[in-house]
Amino acid sequence: MNRQGTTPENIFSDINYDHYIVQYQGEIDEEFLKKSGYYITIINDKYAILTLQKNMKINLDDLIHASIVYVKSVEVYTLQEISPIEASQARALQLDLPLKLTGKGVIVGIIDSGIDYLNEEFMTSSGETRIENIWDQTINSTEKDEINKMPFGTVYTKSKIQEAIAAYKKGESPYAIVPSKDEIGHGTKMAGIIGATGKNSDLKGVVPDCEFAVVKLIEDFSYESQFDIKVPVFNITSIFAAIEFLHQYAIMTSKPMVIYLPLGTNSGNHKGDGILEEYIESISINRGIVVVTGSGNERARGSHTSGIIPEVGGTSTIELDVSTEQKYLWAEVWVDVPNIMTLNIVSPSGEDTGIIPAVINSIEYYTFIFEKTSITVNFYLPEENTGDELIRISFYNVQPGIWKITLIANSVLDGKYNVWIPQQGITIGETHLSPSDPYGTITNPGTSRSIITVAAYNQNNNNLVNYSGMAFANDYIDVIDIAAGGVNALTVAPNNQIATVNGTSVSATIVVGTCAMLLEWGIIDGNDPYMYSQTIKTYLVRGTTKRVGDIYPNPQWGYGILNVLGIFQNMR
């Protein structure tokens, strides 16, 4: 990865810039770089980050030219953790470890909020750190050398981390050497479930001898500032760069790696053909590299609806109930190819836009007089990366009440459509769609066929939890792969604290640890040296536990409940 042109050092933390993922071919045009306010950061030989000044009013399609062939509109992700559920018997999700597999020789790549490297649960018994490196995207480096050559942020190596730990033990400031901190705490908590050493036996992780490579993601400060969002959100650009960093590190070290990606978005058509999903597939073809994510926590949020308009001229009306706290909102209407639809939007007071014509790659603007709400409607006909029709509706200064979106069919084959609003955190309060559809609530990139996607269940009573995202009712094969415990996990937290955590990010950590065990057994111990992502998937699903009365696979559980012993028993 490298920065092109005269890109400012602080460009990724400056709220005056917006960032987009682009796909390019050949060499980026130098004349293009010279345009005022345009900056390019190369990720690899196919993808780059395009940065524009916020005050530039430009249609993204105008940026496509001889070398840039696709520009992805802004896509933001949030962490897959929900607030802890109070319980009198909170306990760690600890596995029985067959064959004494502890993750030795396997790297767990964590893309999250960072890690508390001073916590002894991430050190060996002799006090040596198990963290190979931390790429902190939030700290600008003053030195650029062979090790620290990232286009933004700073990479801290194992030796630097160890030096900081030694300073800490002497009573000196470790942050003068490695200033990276996990202020949010999510990364530390998840790393603890995956691989805490077990100095506190109640907190011992699934693979206590694994090594860690950590990326602390930079938040999208521009997006948070512009739309007054109170939860951390992360741009697809920083996630792309993080995955590529870990991918290259795995290749450089020739060690097997499990990449843990506890992030999700409601953007996209949820069919697995988005730009990030395709990128994950491209690295999953490498031997010994596996990516794991959760199915998201959107099932009960009312953030998805779907329907069918069977004939030309037919209509379907969706209600968008907006809470008083919500000031900005978007909705994505995805119409299955080759159907074509348009829409009419009616405000709570009854004012409407009229039927907005569906024109290829057009943008329509409308301001409601009584609500003083302005909207932008973007038509992507078709959306270049998926082929489906995308209608993106952005509401600014949105007023509370029930907004109605009426879809009108212009061309019909099967008439299928889906609508999503943002995931919890960007959607505030009781904002929801009505009627809602719990199917299709899996967050992206969990829809990728190469990624291992994990649902959450309550391990205390074998029931699926009501928040765990689901695949489509009629397209669920190889989408959600497996379910694992996701309720009331005890784990480490920054500053030597203990926390109770819930959510599909928790269930995914259990499967991350299990994948590390399989990679140790297969590649490190030589029992199956040619393990790929699909190999790991097969081992996982062959060993699942299945509830009596359920049909498998299904949109909720995938192929069943994780059973580590069952995996190895089925190898006989």
C-alpha positions as a printed Julia matrix, in Angstrom:
572×3 Matrix{Float64}:
   0.0     0.0     0.0
   1.24    3.46   -0.76
   0.15    7.06   -0.97
   0.23    8.83   -4.33
   0.83   12.48   -5.11
   0.85   15.05   -2.34
  -1.68   13.42   -0.03
  -1.8    15.21    3.38
  -0.63   13.11    6.33
  -3.83   13.57    8.35
  -6.27   13.1     5.51
  -7.99   10.04    7.04
  -8.73   11.79   10.34
  -9.74   15.14    8.83
 -13.52   15.64    8.81
 -13.19   17.8     5.68
 -12.48   14.8     3.44
 -14.65   11.92    2.22
 -13.23    8.57    1.16
 -14.35    6.03   -1.45
 -13.18    2.61   -2.58
 -12.38    2.51   -6.29
 -11.44   -0.3    -8.64
  -8.84    0.58  -11.23
  -7.02   -0.98  -14.15
  -3.44   -0.36  -15.2
  -1.82    2.81  -13.91
  -3.75    5.63  -12.25
  -3.73    8.65  -14.56
  -1.21   11.21  -13.26
  -3.25   14.08  -14.72
  -6.18   12.87  -12.67
  -4.1    13.16   -9.49
  -3.22   16.77  -10.25
  -6.82   17.93   -9.99
  -7.22   20.04   -6.89
  -8.68   18.15   -3.96
  -8.28   14.66   -5.44
  -6.04   12.14   -3.68
  -5.34    8.47   -4.33
  -4.05    5.87   -1.85
  -3.17    2.56   -3.49
  -4.28   -0.59   -1.6
  -3.14   -3.18   -4.14
  -2.99   -3.66   -7.9
  -6.79   -3.58   -8.22
  -8.22   -1.38   -5.44
  -7.44    2.12   -4.18
  -8.9     4.78   -1.88
 -10.12    7.95   -3.58
 -10.31   11.0    -1.29
 -12.23   14.17   -2.1
 -12.68   17.42   -0.25
 -16.11   17.5     1.37
 -17.15   20.74   -0.33
 -16.7    19.26   -3.81
 -20.14   18.75   -5.37
 -19.58   15.91   -7.79
 -21.39   12.92   -9.21
 -19.27    9.87   -8.42
 -19.93    8.47  -11.87
 -18.04   11.45  -13.3
 -14.87   10.11  -11.64
 -14.86    6.99  -13.81
 -12.32    7.39  -16.58
  -9.62    5.43  -18.39
  -8.04    3.85  -15.3
 -10.77    4.07  -12.61
 -13.55    1.69  -13.63
 -15.77    1.59  -10.52
 -16.43    3.93   -7.59
 -18.27    2.57   -4.53
 -20.57    5.03   -2.82
 -20.02    5.56    0.93
 -20.55    2.38    2.92
 -20.11    2.42    6.7
 -19.84   -0.46    9.14
 -20.53   -0.84   12.86
 -19.37   -3.36   15.44
 -21.45   -6.52   15.97
 -21.83   -6.27   19.73
 -24.99   -5.53   21.7
 -25.34   -4.31   25.26
 -24.69   -6.97   27.91
 -27.74   -8.86   29.15
 -27.89   -8.94   32.93
 -27.75  -12.5    34.18
 -27.11  -14.08   37.53
 -24.95  -16.82   36.01
 -22.77  -15.11   33.44
 -19.99  -17.43   32.35
 -17.21  -17.72   29.82
 -17.85  -19.58   26.59
 -15.07  -22.08   27.12
 -14.52  -25.08   24.87
 -13.15  -28.49   25.66
  -9.94  -28.57   23.65
  -9.47  -31.85   21.79
  -5.99  -33.12   20.92
  -4.42  -30.36   23.06
  -4.82  -27.84   20.24
  -4.13  -24.33   21.51
  -3.54  -22.32   18.32
   0.24  -22.63   18.43
   1.82  -21.37   15.21
  -1.41  -19.76   13.98
  -1.93  -16.0    13.63
  -5.29  -14.49   14.51
  -5.75  -11.24   12.63
  -8.12   -8.88   14.44
  -9.76   -5.92   12.68
 -11.38   -3.96   15.47
 -10.87   -1.1    17.94
  -7.34   -2.14   18.93
  -6.01   -4.16   21.85
  -4.72   -3.5    25.36
  -1.22   -4.87   24.79
  -0.36   -4.36   28.48
  -2.84   -7.0    29.6
  -1.01  -10.13   30.76
  -3.66  -12.32   29.11
  -1.92  -11.5    25.82
   1.52  -12.54   27.1
   3.26  -15.87   27.57
   4.1   -17.21   31.03
   7.53  -15.61   30.66
   6.03  -12.19   29.98
   6.64  -12.11   26.22
   3.91  -10.49   24.17
   1.93  -12.72   21.81
   1.06   -9.7    19.65
   3.13   -9.78   16.47
   2.18   -6.27   15.42
  -0.41   -3.51   15.77
  -1.29   -1.32   12.82
  -2.92    1.67   14.48
  -4.62    3.54   11.65
  -5.34    6.5    13.94
  -1.73    7.5    14.68
   0.24    9.26   11.97
   3.81    8.05   11.71
   6.67   10.51   11.65
   8.98    7.86   10.2
   8.61    5.9     7.0
  10.92    2.89    6.79
  10.71   -0.66    5.45
   8.61   -1.79    8.38
   6.48    1.32    8.81
   5.57    1.97    5.19
   1.78    2.06    5.46
   0.06    4.95    3.65
  -1.51    6.12    6.9
  -1.31    5.19   10.55
   1.62    3.52   12.27
   2.75   -0.11   12.54
   4.2    -1.19   15.9
   6.24   -4.38   15.75
   6.56   -7.09   18.38
   9.92   -5.75   19.51
   8.48   -2.26   20.04
   5.5    -3.68   21.94
   7.86   -5.71   24.13
   9.95   -2.6    24.76
   6.81   -0.73   25.87
   5.83   -3.59   28.21
   9.31   -3.55   29.75
   9.02    0.21   30.32
   5.61   -0.31   31.95
   7.04   -2.89   34.36
   9.72   -0.37   35.34
   7.1     2.23   36.17
   7.79    4.23   33.01
   5.26    5.28   30.38
   4.71    2.52   27.78
   2.71    4.9    25.6
   5.79    6.98   24.92
   6.98    3.94   22.93
   3.73    2.4    21.65
   0.94    4.98   22.08
  -1.79    2.71   20.71
  -4.78    2.3    23.06
  -8.12    0.53   22.78
 -10.46    3.31   23.91
 -13.63    1.5    22.83
 -12.62   -1.83   24.35
 -14.3    -4.1    21.81
 -11.08   -5.4    20.25
  -9.57   -6.27   23.64
 -12.73   -8.1    24.74
 -12.97  -10.15   21.56
  -9.26  -10.97   21.57
  -9.69  -12.23   25.13
 -12.4   -14.71   24.16
 -10.31  -15.93   21.25
  -6.98  -16.28   22.95
  -6.56  -15.08   26.53
  -3.62  -16.94   28.07
  -5.64  -18.01   31.12
  -3.67  -16.41   33.93
  -7.15  -15.9    35.27
  -8.52  -19.38   34.63
 -12.07  -18.05   34.26
 -10.98  -15.98   31.27
  -8.93  -18.54   29.35
  -9.49  -18.18   25.61
 -10.25  -20.83   23.0
  -6.67  -20.83   21.65
  -4.4   -19.47   24.42
  -1.19  -20.01   22.43
  -2.17  -18.23   19.19
  -0.37  -15.13   17.98
  -2.15  -11.86   17.22
  -1.84   -9.35   14.4
  -4.08   -6.4    15.2
  -5.46   -3.55   13.13
  -6.98   -0.66   15.04
  -9.46    0.85   12.58
  -9.77    4.58   12.16
 -13.33    5.84   12.53
 -15.02    7.73    9.71
 -14.93   11.06   11.51
 -16.29   12.91    8.49
 -19.41   10.73    8.37
 -19.91   10.85   12.15
 -19.59   14.63   12.18
 -21.78   15.27    9.16
 -24.68   13.14   10.43
 -24.16   13.51   14.22
 -23.72    9.76   14.75
 -22.92    8.79   18.34
 -21.55    5.27   17.78
 -18.24    4.43   16.11
 -18.62    3.89   12.36
 -15.93    2.66   10.03
 -15.59    3.36    6.33
 -15.23    0.47    3.91
 -11.93    2.05    2.83
 -10.19    1.45    6.17
 -11.55   -2.12    6.29
 -10.22   -2.85    2.8
  -6.8    -1.57    3.81
  -6.87   -3.61    7.05
  -7.67   -6.88    5.29
  -4.97   -6.27    2.7
  -2.43   -5.57    5.47
  -3.23   -8.86    7.21
  -3.31  -10.72    3.9
   0.18   -9.5     3.03
   1.46  -10.27    6.54
   0.2   -13.85    6.3
   1.95  -14.28    2.97
   5.17  -12.74    4.31
   5.29  -14.99    7.39
   4.01  -18.15    5.61
   1.88  -18.84    8.68
  -1.81  -19.8     8.62
  -4.12  -16.96    9.61
  -7.72  -16.54   10.75
  -8.98  -13.01   10.12
 -11.66  -11.9    12.58
 -13.99   -9.26   11.13
 -16.63   -8.25   13.72
 -18.2    -5.56   11.55
 -21.35   -5.34    9.48
 -23.46   -3.05    7.34
 -26.99   -3.08    5.94
 -25.75   -1.51    2.7
 -25.75   -3.71   -0.38
 -28.08   -6.24   -2.01
 -27.07   -9.0     0.45
 -26.37  -11.51   -2.31
 -22.64  -11.79   -1.72
 -21.59   -9.87   -4.83
 -20.64   -6.52   -3.29
 -17.14   -5.15   -3.75
 -15.93   -6.08   -0.24
 -17.43   -9.57   -0.47
 -15.69  -10.13   -3.81
 -12.4    -8.92   -2.34
 -12.7   -11.33    0.6
 -13.33  -14.15   -1.87
 -10.18  -13.21   -3.75
  -7.97  -13.62   -0.66
  -9.82  -16.71    0.59
  -8.47  -18.72   -2.33
  -5.08  -18.63   -0.58
  -4.08  -21.7     1.39
  -4.3   -21.21    5.14
  -6.25  -17.9     5.15
  -9.77  -17.89    6.61
 -12.07  -14.92    7.27
 -14.77  -15.16    9.96
 -17.6   -12.75   10.74
 -20.93  -12.72   12.57
 -24.38  -12.63   11.01
 -25.1    -9.29   12.67
 -27.63   -8.24   15.28
 -30.4    -6.88   13.04
 -33.06   -9.59   13.04
 -35.47   -7.87   15.45
 -34.67   -4.27   14.5
 -37.2    -3.86   11.66
 -34.42   -2.73    9.34
 -35.46   -4.89    6.36
 -38.56   -5.52    4.31
 -39.23   -7.29    1.04
 -42.01   -7.99   -1.4
 -43.17   -8.82   -4.9
 -45.0    -6.62   -7.41
 -46.34   -9.18   -9.9
 -47.36   -6.94  -12.8
 -46.38   -3.76  -14.64
 -48.09   -0.76  -13.07
 -48.57   -2.59   -9.77
 -47.59   -0.9    -6.54
 -46.38   -1.75   -3.05
 -46.25    0.68   -0.12
 -43.7     0.5     2.69
 -43.95    2.55    5.86
 -40.81    4.07    7.35
 -41.55    5.01   10.96
 -38.96    7.6    12.02
 -38.22    8.27   15.69
 -37.86   11.76   17.15
 -34.11   11.22   17.71
 -33.39   10.5    14.04
 -32.07   13.48   12.06
 -30.49   11.74    9.08
 -31.46    8.48    7.44
 -31.0     6.53    4.26
 -32.9     3.68    2.69
 -31.72    1.36   -0.07
 -34.26   -0.19   -2.41
 -32.79   -3.16   -4.29
 -34.8    -4.49   -7.23
 -33.78   -7.9    -8.58
 -32.54   -7.89  -12.16
 -34.16   -7.53  -14.71
 -37.14   -5.89  -12.97
 -37.31   -2.07  -13.03
 -39.19    0.02  -10.47
 -39.62    3.65   -9.54
 -41.2     5.3    -6.51
 -43.2     8.04   -4.87
 -42.37    9.3    -1.35
 -45.1    10.68    0.93
 -44.26   12.67    4.05
 -46.08   12.35    7.41
 -48.13   15.47    6.53
 -49.22   13.98    3.2
 -46.96   15.93    0.85
 -45.5    13.75   -1.88
 -42.75   13.86   -4.47
 -44.9    12.48   -7.25
 -43.65    9.53   -9.27
 -39.92    9.96   -9.78
 -38.89    8.56  -13.18
 -36.33    5.75  -13.2
 -33.54    7.1   -15.37
 -30.12    5.51  -15.73
 -27.71    6.86  -13.09
 -29.87    9.92  -12.33
 -30.11   12.03   -9.17
 -33.34   13.7    -8.05
 -33.69   16.31   -5.28
 -36.83   17.26   -3.37
 -37.6    19.43   -0.34
 -40.8    18.93    1.64
 -42.3    22.3     2.54
 -44.08   21.4     5.79
 -41.48   19.0     7.2
 -38.5    21.04    5.92
 -36.93   17.68    5.1
 -34.82   17.42    1.97
 -34.18   14.17    0.15
 -31.83   12.95   -2.52
 -32.82    9.98   -4.68
 -30.05    8.23   -6.59
 -30.97    5.72   -9.3
 -28.33    3.12  -10.2
 -29.87    1.36  -13.16
 -28.09   -1.01  -13.05
 -25.74   -0.84  -10.07
 -22.43   -1.63  -11.76
 -21.03   -4.27   -9.42
 -24.21   -6.34   -8.9
 -26.42   -5.75  -11.95
 -29.49   -5.12   -9.79
 -31.35   -1.82   -9.72
 -30.49    0.29   -6.67
 -32.55    3.28   -5.54
 -30.83    5.06   -2.66
 -32.95    7.58   -0.73
 -31.15    9.99    1.61
 -33.21   11.99    4.14
 -31.72   15.19    5.61
 -33.29   16.86    8.66
 -35.83   14.05    8.6
 -38.92   14.73   10.7
 -40.47   12.07   12.95
 -43.56   10.19   11.91
 -44.57    7.71    9.24
 -43.08    8.23    5.81
 -44.48    6.15    2.96
 -42.44    4.79    0.07
 -44.62    3.51   -2.76
 -42.83    1.38   -5.32
 -44.25    1.21   -8.86
 -43.26   -1.57  -11.27
 -42.13   -0.39  -14.71
 -40.85   -3.75  -15.96
 -41.56   -7.13  -14.36
 -40.12  -10.63  -14.55
 -40.65  -11.85  -10.99
 -41.17   -8.44   -9.36
 -38.9    -9.04   -6.33
 -37.5    -6.2    -4.25
 -35.81   -5.67   -0.88
 -35.44   -2.54    1.24
 -32.92   -1.88    4.02
 -32.32    1.02    6.37
 -29.04    1.38    8.33
 -28.03   -0.92   11.14
 -28.55   -0.09   14.81
 -26.49    2.89   15.92
 -26.94    4.77   12.66
 -30.65    4.03   12.96
 -31.66    5.54   16.31
 -34.47    4.79   18.73
 -37.5     2.99   17.32
 -36.95    3.9    13.68
 -38.07    0.9    11.62
 -39.74   -0.37    8.46
 -43.28   -1.73    8.41
 -44.06   -4.4     7.48
 -40.64   -5.79    8.34
 -39.05   -9.05    7.24
 -36.63  -10.88    9.59
 -35.25  -12.9     6.67
 -32.44  -11.13    4.86
 -31.23   -9.38    8.02
 -27.72  -10.83    7.86
 -25.27   -7.93    7.6
 -22.65   -7.64    4.88
 -19.99   -8.96    4.31
 -21.49  -12.07    5.97
 -23.23  -12.85    2.69
 -19.93  -13.7     0.98
 -19.8   -17.38    0.04
 -16.13  -17.61    1.04
 -16.34  -16.02    4.46
 -17.37  -18.15    7.46
 -20.52  -16.54    8.84
 -21.66  -17.31   12.36
 -25.09  -16.91   13.95
 -25.58  -16.56   17.7
 -27.61  -18.8    19.97
 -28.17  -18.93   23.71
 -25.86  -21.72   24.83
 -27.71  -21.93   28.15
 -31.0   -23.15   26.64
 -30.17  -24.0    23.0
 -32.48  -21.29   21.65
 -31.64  -18.91   18.86
 -31.47  -15.34   20.18
 -33.9   -12.85   18.67
 -31.2   -10.46   17.45
 -29.12  -12.86   15.36
 -29.31  -11.95   11.65
 -30.91  -14.4     9.22
 -30.33  -15.29    5.56
 -33.05  -14.99    2.93
 -35.89  -17.51    3.25
 -35.33  -18.83   -0.28
 -31.56  -18.38   -0.65
 -29.7   -19.57    2.43
 -27.45  -22.41    1.33
 -23.83  -21.62    2.26
 -24.72  -18.17    3.62
 -24.89  -18.61    7.41
 -22.59  -21.56    8.07
 -22.92  -22.34   11.75
 -24.25  -21.12   15.11
 -22.19  -20.64   18.25
 -22.85  -19.34   21.77
 -23.2   -15.57   21.93
 -24.76  -14.81   25.33
 -23.05  -13.51   28.48
 -19.42  -14.25   27.75
 -16.89  -13.27   30.41
 -13.74  -11.76   28.99
 -10.92   -9.32   29.62
 -11.37   -5.59   29.09
  -8.9    -2.68   28.94
  -7.13   -1.67   32.15
  -7.3    -5.19   33.61
 -11.07   -5.13   33.86
 -13.53   -7.99   33.26
 -16.58   -7.58   31.02
 -19.7    -9.5    30.02
 -20.4    -9.33   26.29
 -23.12  -10.51   23.9
 -23.83  -10.55   20.19
 -22.81  -12.28   17.0
 -19.33  -10.79   17.36
 -19.04  -13.04   20.43
 -20.28  -16.17   18.64
 -17.84  -15.43   15.81
 -14.88  -15.39   18.24
 -15.63  -18.98   19.25
 -15.51  -20.05   15.61
 -12.33  -18.0    15.06
 -10.69  -20.02   17.84
 -12.0   -23.27   16.39
 -10.62  -22.36   12.94
  -7.23  -21.65   14.55
  -7.33  -25.11   16.14
  -8.12  -26.7    12.78
  -5.29  -24.79   11.07
  -2.89  -25.92   13.8
  -4.01  -29.54   13.41
  -3.97  -29.42    9.61
  -1.1   -27.15    8.55
   1.16  -26.78   11.6
   0.94  -30.46   12.62
   0.83  -31.67    9.02
  -2.42  -33.64    9.13
  -4.01  -31.66    6.28
  -1.4   -29.27    4.89
  -3.6   -27.95    2.06
  -6.38  -26.33    4.07
  -8.41  -23.6     2.4
 -11.43  -21.6     3.55
 -13.84  -24.11    1.99
 -11.94  -26.98    3.65
 -12.43  -25.35    7.05
 -16.13  -24.77    6.3
 -16.58  -28.44    5.49
 -14.91  -29.58    8.71
 -17.05  -27.17   10.74
 -20.41  -28.14    9.26
 -19.7   -31.89    9.35
 -19.31  -31.73   13.1
 -22.37  -29.66   13.98
 -24.99  -30.6    16.54
 -28.54  -30.48   15.18
 -31.69  -29.91   17.21
 -34.46  -32.46   16.85
 -37.27  -31.12   14.68
 -35.16  -28.61   12.74
 -34.41  -28.93    9.02
 -30.81  -28.23    8.0
 -29.37  -26.13    6.53
 -31.71  -23.28    7.38
 -31.65  -19.45    7.33
 -31.26  -19.19   11.13
 -28.66  -21.78   12.17
 -26.96  -22.67    8.92
 -25.84  -26.27    9.25
 -26.26  -26.42   13.02
 -24.53  -25.69   16.34
 -20.75  -25.69   16.65
 -19.41  -28.9    18.2
 -15.63  -29.01   18.36
 -15.47  -32.63   19.5
 -17.87  -33.56   16.74
 -15.54  -32.05   14.14
 -12.69  -34.35   15.12
 -14.9   -37.38   15.71
 -16.13  -37.06   12.13
 -12.55  -37.22   10.83
 -12.31  -40.9    11.76
